[in-house]
Amino acid sequence: MDAVDALNEIAFWLERELAPSFKVQAFRRAAATIAPLDAAELATRVADGRLKRTKGIGDRTFQVIAQAVDGEVPGYLADLRERNAAPLDTGGAELLAQLKGDLHSHTEWSDGTTPIEVMAAAAATLGREYQAVTDHSPTLTVASGLSAERLEEQLETIAALDTGPLTLLTGIEVDILEDGTLDQTPGLLGRLDVVVGSVHSKLRADSRTMTERMLGGIRDPQTNILGHCTGRLVQGSRGTRPPSEFDAEAVFAACAENQVAVEINSRPERQDPPDELIRLALDAGCFFSIDTDAHAPGQLDFLAYGAARAAANGVPADRIITTWPLPRLRTFLAKS
């Protein structure tokens, strides 16, 4: 098989398993290192030992490349395929099959790990009809949030990409600032296909303060989705974090009134909102968006987790905007 494809597929499966990023990046670096070489040159460098001495190629990645050059499916890849043969979660299989896209993902432009085109290719391989690029906004400097100038540049980059049958939507995960305003210029936000509004700071604020902050973001006419509304962490390398406190009834009523979907964040460490809040939002008449919040291609498969939680809490498919065909979705996002 193609050695570059083998290395990138290994990275995908490792990302899906939430493997440490240094391990994943070893395979993506190796793929980038050999990508410029044609098949004959690669085979020659494997045979004469030059490839093994090349910067960016380690013992494991060399073994994978050598086996691929010999026409084999590398053993490490075969093991990963077997290990990942089962769906991540079967609880929402019927709902998962109805999902057409994902409206929350990150690239190397902020705190994601790969270029836009790599994320787009993975989304297409997974059968998505549309995928939104929603990198962070300026205030989140720890995640390399995009200034207005960098966001302008990203929009030009996306416009120049050919993603085939996949529609790549422009977007942002914009911080809802402490005063309830959005962390990007209104003019730029108005040019985007989708705006995910999220709180990333001062998560331990008192309920009244957090509620007013969230209501400000929800009532901004540019906001389409309320991202990971409690900010909680329930597992993972960053440890755990309790949910923030806010008046959920008021927040979800505002979401319903202002045509803002409540995100069901599919990341296993977030599982946000908690089940009781999903049911409360459903009773409030909210729409939902099942999103991956993926920071790497393999994490785009996390939709299975969100689908399982939505199904378990009785959310009908038609209340989930990511089950909708693109024309209907665009109408919702435009609030028309």
Disulfide bonds with the S-S distance in Angstrom:
none
